[in-house]
């Protein structure tokens, strides 16, 4: 019997990456839909802010970028140097290193960060919308070309120590994230070749009600998927509304 893998990951952040010149619009929208307030902006271009929940530990951050957008993962780990070295040995590329932070790209080019664990452990509450529906920003979906899907699935699984497996649909896989973490990781096999990227997923107890609320806040409907709804936020970023439990992250 193979020995169980030990994960060095202690907390997971979801970064919402939006154009820097649309930072204010993104902040207004994402603080409302996540039930948070914005921390003071920081960084040389005031490009970073944390979305602060009313209780529990923060797990969402907003980053202004000069090009592109989307989302990326930040793993807080117990042993930063060792985990960074392991990521590189698995095929990641170093982008930036400074005290307490390693910025890397996966073998397919998806950015991610490793940072020192700061003791976070408690989920914030789900958000109750004006209609009474519950919602939570709780997942990053890695969007991958067919030819890199298997290799990236193996990379993220080996890096985190979490098993990767199917979700009943050949288009998707999932990292089996520990239940006490507030961010899930879905892996999507896209139809066409293209660069690796990622987007935010929002769990909804009632997709139609959450969509209506998001539209009141400035989001726009893009299209319907098989069991999800694709939206565009006021800063131009794509995200999805999904029918998972905002309280457990599990599909119905």
C-alpha angles and dihedrals in degrees: 000000000000116000116253114255118243116222122218091198114111103170138005129218126196112215116205105208116201135160110284092231089058095046095114093051091048092048094051092051101042095045090053097048093043096044092237141124125231121252119222110287116253141182132073091291095030085251100145134068136159123229103228118209123214089245137356125042125313117249104164128080133177121219127189111217131192095224137011121003138199122121142296140194128247115196117200107211138187095229111033101179094047094046091048091052090049091051091053091047088054091054106273121140122228114237103168137356127191135146109307095359140082120182114198144161124230118239089269092048104260110147120233138161136225118203139171114274112253099194101268115159113143127088116228116233125272116259121252111215123214088263092054094252116137123231140171135185096230116140143060116205115206108214111209138179114245094251094056100037098096095042093048092047089055092046096053092044093051093044095051099032089234121130117246119217145155124277098210094277122084089218092066143047131180139212108230095238116195110263095239093061116095096216125067124199120222122183118209126197104215122211098237138041116265143124120303113262139157141218139196122258123202121206113224134187087202116019095192093053094046091047091053091051093048090050090053087055093053106271121133131219114244107174146315121259125198092280104350137067122229116218138179118220124220090265091057098256123141120231137158136234110217134188097240125126111270088209100050106014090232126132116248 
